[in-house]
């Protein structure tokens, strides 16, 4: 019985190790491939970043103005 448990455990670790190998995935090592947005449209990127950062910075001030 113990040998069967060990054999199943060995098979399980071998199969999970095969799934966790990093060489199964291929990522291009080029500029802009490691971020979740496009940087080719500079004007659109500038507008989106300004809105995102501006709303994040301005939210406390807008909340304070609302409360007053």
Buried (B, 14 or more C-beta within 10 A) or exposed (E): EEEEEEEEEEEEEEEEEEEEEEEEEEEEEEEEEEEEEEEEEEEEEEEEEEEEEEEEEEEEEEEEEEEE
